[in-house]
C-alpha cells in the first residue's frame, strides 16, 4: 500500500469513532447545544444550576453536601449524582457519569441532569 493510502486510512480510523460517539448535547458557556443549535441553557446560581429550555426552567441541580440533587420545579427529586454514580430518587444505582457524558458534553451535574431528564421523558 502506498503511504498516502495508509495515511488516509489512519486519519479515517481516528475521525470515525469521534463522529460516532459524539455527545447529543454540548455545553458552551451557559448554552446547551443540540445538533449545533441552541437547545437551552444551564444557568448557575452559586454552586447550583438551573436547566432552561425556551423560557421555562425544566430542572434544578442542587449541591447537597457533595451529592447533586436533580429536581423538578415542584422540588421532587428526580435523581442524584453521587461521585461517578447516577442514582434514582430512592438511592438505587441507575447509571454512571460516563453514560451521562456520552449524552451531554458539559459539567458533570449538567450532564447527569440531561441524562436523567431524557430517561424520564422530560426533555
Secondary structure, DSSP 8 states (H G I E B T S, - for coil): --HHHHHHHHHHHHHHHHHHT--SEEEETTEEEETTEEEEEEEEETTEEEEEETTEEEEEEEEETTEEEEE-TTS-EEEEEETTEEEETTS-EEEEHHHHHHHEES-HHHHHHHHHHHHTT--
